[in-house]
Amino acid sequence: MREQAQIGLLPDGRRLHLHDGPIDLIIEAFGATYQVNLAYQAAAARFVTVLDELCSELAFLRQPARVGNPQPDGVIAKRMVEAVAPYCMRTFITPMAAVAGAVAEEILISMTSAANLSRAYVNNGGDIALHLAPGERFIVGIVERPDRPSLFGKVELHSTHPVRGIATSGWRGRSFSLGIADAVTVLADNASMADAAATIIANAVNLPGHLNITRVPARDLAPDSDLGDRFVTQGVGELTSAEVSLALHRGESCAESLIASGLIAAAALNLQGTTCVTIGGKADSEGRPGRFVDEESSLAMQ
């Protein structure tokens, strides 16, 4: 029998912490106190069912996504399959590439269905689902390395813009990566879409066969990994500026193609202190795109 989910407010009294096995969420809701309490109760009630729901279909979710595959039963699993579907014809990907974003989305939906909130976010290890009522905005900090968080800039999102999901991927993160990006942060319409796209772009930031890059079969590190015998990055030595530029260009080209396809709104790619930002032309109803601001910021979520 596994341990029960941990649920409680953080010391600041504002944010809710939900933890169960590999799932670790930080949640904050804004609005009338009564409404916030309703939202947190709904989040907790839904959260305790999530891990068992996912585990019941885990074997399927670890299989490569393919056109014509049967649909899973769970609502979160269906969201994962939908998020990776645009990529299954072009590359290897499993629904697990969208699991963190899909979980964040589901918890946010449970909150906004139960309460009237002005703003809310569910942060699942850097994959974030957002709610913005009309006239509201968020300013979100962007990090260069998830293992050693340091903000290099911020992104400002308005309620009139369609972006409601942010995700970060890279070889230094909590999940395996086939690429060498320190971090790739993606903005998309929802968190599961952002999660899948961040995985794809981070994999594209790469220098195949480079001797300064250490790669290990995923199965050697985690026998049940959905990546199987594929080599995942475990170390990146010093690269020349030309090599960094080449790797980032490959990722940037991938990001541009996803923007052109309408799958994401923007992406920021980081490798060894160099950053490139790709932003689509998809503006909000007032002509303002969600925008990255290249400046120092002390805000992680405002």
Protein Blocks (a to p, Z undefined) as FASTA:
>chain_A
ZZdddddddfkomaccddehjbccddddeddfklmmmmmmmmmmmmmmmmmmmmmmmmmm
mpccdehiacdfblklmmmmmmmmmmmmmpccdfklmmmmmmmmmmmmmmmmmpccfbdc
ddehhiacddddehiacdddddfblklgcdfbdcdddfkbmbfbdcdddjklmbdcfblb
fbdcdddfblklmmmmmmmmmmmnccehiakbccddfklmmmkbcklmaccdfbdcdddf
klmmmmmmmmmmmmmmmmmnopambdcddeehiacddddfbdcfkopacdddddddfbfb
ZZ
